[in-house]
């Protein structure tokens, strides 16, 4: 019985692009291609599905890679702004207390 690794392997965008192209052009199933190139079938299937979404061929409501990146960026900016607001609230409270002394 083999143990699964707790660390996931990172693949370059170029590798993923080539793997997806091979899945499309080989005439083989995604599982067969995945085994041949040494990636999980689920991983390759996700890459193929994301490629379809990026080409506008995915199911309705699925985000493209660009949209996912924008969402990550906006969430990060939102977190940073919330932290800034908290600091400003504390500073305002401090100075309001100091001005009444």
C-alpha positions in Angstrom: 0.0 0.0 0.0 1.5 3.4 -1.0 1.2 6.5 1.2 0.0 9.7 -0.3 2.3 12.7 0.1 1.0 15.6 2.2 2.8 18.0 -0.1 1.3 18.8 -3.5 3.6 19.1 -6.5 3.7 22.4 -8.3 3.7 22.5 -12.0 4.7 25.4 -14.3 2.1 27.1 -16.4 4.0 25.8 -19.5 3.8 22.2 -18.3 0.1 22.5 -17.6 -0.4 24.1 -21.0 1.5 21.3 -22.7 -0.4 18.7 -20.7 -3.8 20.1 -21.7 -2.7 20.3 -25.3 -1.6 16.6 -25.2 -5.0 15.7 -23.6 -6.8 17.4 -26.5 -4.7 16.1 -29.3 -3.7 12.6 -28.2 -7.1 10.9 -28.7 -6.6 9.3 -25.3 -8.6 9.8 -22.2 -7.5 12.3 -19.6 -6.7 9.4 -17.2 -4.5 7.8 -19.8 -2.6 11.0 -20.6 -2.3 11.8 -16.8 -0.7 8.4 -16.1 1.7 8.8 -19.1 3.0 12.2 -17.9 2.9 11.4 -14.2 0.2 13.6 -12.9 -3.1 12.8 -11.1 -6.1 12.4 -13.4 -8.0 14.8 -11.2 -5.3 17.4 -11.6 -5.2 17.1 -15.4 -9.0 17.1 -15.6 -9.0 20.4 -13.5 -6.5 21.9 -15.9 -8.5 20.9 -18.9 -11.7 22.2 -17.4 -10.0 25.5 -16.5 -8.7 25.8 -20.1 -12.2 25.3 -21.4 -13.5 28.0 -19.0 -10.7 30.4 -20.2 -11.8 29.8 -23.8 -15.4 30.5 -22.9 -16.4 26.9 -23.3 -17.0 26.1 -19.7 -20.2 25.8 -17.8 -22.1 29.0 -16.9 -20.7 30.8 -13.8 -17.2 29.2 -13.9 -14.5 31.9 -13.4 -11.7 32.2 -16.0 -8.1 32.3 -14.7 -8.0 36.1 -15.2 -11.2 36.4 -13.1 -9.8 34.2 -10.4 -6.6 36.2 -10.2 -8.6 39.5 -10.0 -10.7 38.0 -7.2 -7.6 37.0 -5.3 -6.2 40.5 -5.8 -9.4 42.2 -4.7 -9.7 40.0 -1.6 -6.1 40.8 -0.7 -6.7 44.6 -1.2 -9.9 44.3 0.9 -8.0 42.6 3.8 -5.3 45.3 3.7 -7.9 48.1 3.7 -9.7 46.5 6.6 -6.5 46.3 8.6 -5.8 50.0 7.8 -9.3 50.9 8.9 -8.8 49.1 12.2 -5.5 50.9 12.8 -7.1 54.3 12.0 -10.0 53.5 14.4 -7.5 52.8 17.2 -5.6 56.0 16.4 -8.8 58.1 16.4 -9.8 56.6 19.7 -6.4 57.3 21.2 -6.3 60.9 20.0 -9.9 61.5 21.1 -9.0 60.3 24.6 -5.9 62.4 24.6 -7.8 65.6 23.6 -10.1 65.3 26.6 -7.2 65.3 29.1 
